[in-house]
Amino acid sequence: VVRGVGAAEARRITRGHIVRITERRPFTTLKLALDQSGEIARGNGVSPIWVTGEISRAHGMLLRAHFDAILVGSATVRDDDPELTCRLPGLLDRSPARIILSRSLDVPAGAKLIRSAAEIPTWMMTAPESDAQKRVQLTSHGVEIHDIAVVGGELWLPAVMEALVSRGITRLLVEGGPRIWRSFADAALVDEVILY
């Protein structure tokens, strides 16, 4: 009898489920892409500024296929207008649910994430008192709105995690900017970092 065959692989495969059960949150990976000087490149409101090469971008897309959800803040939506899908051949149907943190729902209605919300699940985590008219506009595009408690002027990340777990999310890829990354790190909600 040989014990522990494939134990490391099994732990890797099941770690999202294990963290969901033991900590009531998804296993969380921060994905960061820094330029040569260690800075974050900000988009121009129309498209992102690329600091990685073609192979790194393909790897980042492949990562998305292995996560249940991908999270960004509203600033990333405004700056980069991302799709947050897995656009590799044969893997578009493996795109994760897209999560946007926005206390005031301050995202453009014409953003790619909003326009494609009917085809690919898009959830906005927002303050309960956010603009009612904006809520109607976003839900008409297929966006799901989730009310999250505000603590210290920010959406409370433990409540965000609880909302995600309640929807069956076991693995979360955080692709936002430095403010989002710091928030997750400060809240001790990071399990893994992938740095390009």
C-alpha positions, 0 to 999 in steps of 0.5 A: 500500500502506498499512501499519499499518492498525488496528495500535492496535486489533490491539495492544489486542485481542491484548495478553493473548496477547502478555503471556502469551507474553512474560511468562508471565502474564495481562494484568492490570487492577485495578478500584477503586471508591472513595467520595467521600473516596477510601476503600474501602467494606467490605460487611457480610458479606451484601452490598456497600456501593455507592459507584458508580451504576447506570451505573458498575456496569453498566460494571463488569459489561460489563468482566467479559465481556471478561476470562477471569478475575476475582480477589478475596481471601477477605476480599472473599468474606466481606465482600461475598458477591459473585457476580462474574458478568456479569449484563447481559441476554444476557451471563450466559454471558460470565461469567469464571472466578472466582478466590479467593486464600485461603491457609487456605480461610477462605471460608464454604461458603454464599458465592454463589461456592461455591454456584454453582461447579458452573455457573461455574468457581470456582478457589481458590488456596491453600497446599499445607498448607490444611485437608484437610476444607475442601478436600473440602467446597469441591470437593464444590461444584465448586470447583477447588483449586490449590496455590500456594507461600507466600513471606513468609507470602503466596501467591506471586503469580508462581505464581498467574499461572503457574497461571492462564496454564497454564489458558489465562487471558490477561486477568485482572480484579482486583476484590479489596480494597486488600490484593490491589491493593497485592500486585499493584502491589508485585509489578509485575503491573499493566498497567492500572487502572480507577478508579470 
